[in-house]
């Protein structure tokens, strides 16, 4: 099972429903929506796709359930951005 965690050299700012992640090493800025920011905050500790899906469902009271593929895609993008 693949595990994910935030890169250590990142600064995060939360403004309203938007999160901004600054990658200090790569000098990049990444904007996240509310769900992405919530997932990012959980990634301070080691997470799996399943643990993130469960947490998002609980936090946002998703009756239909969160799309697992969306979480996997989000994590892939974070890895691609070096986060």
C-alpha positions as CSV (number, residue, x, y, z in Angstrom):
1,X,0.0,0.0,0.0
2,X,1.4,3.4,-1.1
3,X,1.8,6.0,1.7
4,X,2.0,9.8,1.2
5,X,3.2,12.6,3.3
6,X,3.9,16.4,2.8
7,X,7.4,17.5,1.7
8,X,9.0,19.2,4.6
9,X,10.2,22.4,2.9
10,X,6.8,23.8,2.1
11,X,4.9,26.8,3.6
12,X,1.1,26.8,3.5
13,X,-1.3,29.7,3.7
14,X,-5.1,29.3,4.0
15,X,-7.3,32.1,2.8
16,X,-11.1,31.6,2.8
17,X,-11.7,28.4,0.8
18,X,-8.3,28.4,-1.0
19,X,-5.0,27.1,0.1
20,X,-1.6,28.2,-1.3
21,X,1.4,25.9,-1.0
22,X,4.9,27.4,-1.4
23,X,7.6,24.9,-2.3
24,X,10.6,26.7,-0.9
25,X,13.2,24.4,-2.7
26,X,11.6,24.8,-6.2
27,X,10.3,28.3,-5.8
28,X,6.8,27.3,-6.9
29,X,3.3,28.2,-5.8
30,X,0.4,25.7,-5.9
31,X,-3.2,26.7,-5.3
32,X,-5.6,24.1,-3.8
33,X,-9.3,24.2,-3.3
34,X,-11.0,23.5,0.0
35,X,-11.0,19.7,-0.4
36,X,-7.4,19.7,-1.7
37,X,-6.3,21.9,1.2
38,X,-8.1,19.6,3.7
39,X,-6.2,16.7,2.2
40,X,-2.9,18.7,2.3
41,X,-3.4,19.4,6.0
42,X,-3.9,15.7,6.7
43,X,-0.7,14.9,4.8
44,X,1.4,16.3,7.7
45,X,1.1,12.7,8.9
46,X,1.5,9.6,6.7
47,X,-1.7,8.8,4.8
48,X,-3.0,6.4,2.2
49,X,-5.6,6.9,-0.5
50,X,-8.1,5.0,1.6
51,X,-7.4,7.1,4.7
52,X,-7.8,10.3,2.7
53,X,-11.1,9.2,1.1
54,X,-12.5,8.3,4.4
55,X,-11.5,11.6,6.0
56,X,-12.9,13.6,3.1
57,X,-16.2,11.7,3.3
58,X,-16.4,12.4,7.0
59,X,-15.4,16.1,6.8
60,X,-17.6,17.0,3.9
61,X,-20.5,14.6,4.7
62,X,-20.3,13.2,1.2
63,X,-23.5,11.1,0.8
64,X,-22.5,9.8,-2.6
65,X,-18.9,9.2,-1.5
66,X,-15.7,10.8,-2.7
67,X,-14.4,9.6,-6.0
68,X,-11.3,7.5,-5.2
69,X,-9.8,8.3,-8.6
70,X,-10.0,12.0,-7.9
71,X,-7.9,11.5,-4.7
72,X,-5.4,9.4,-6.6
73,X,-5.2,12.0,-9.3
74,X,-4.7,14.8,-6.7
75,X,-1.9,12.8,-5.0
76,X,-0.2,12.1,-8.4
77,X,-0.3,15.9,-9.1
78,X,1.3,16.7,-5.7
79,X,4.1,14.2,-6.4
80,X,4.6,15.6,-9.9
81,X,4.8,19.1,-8.3
82,X,7.4,17.9,-5.8
83,X,5.1,18.4,-2.9
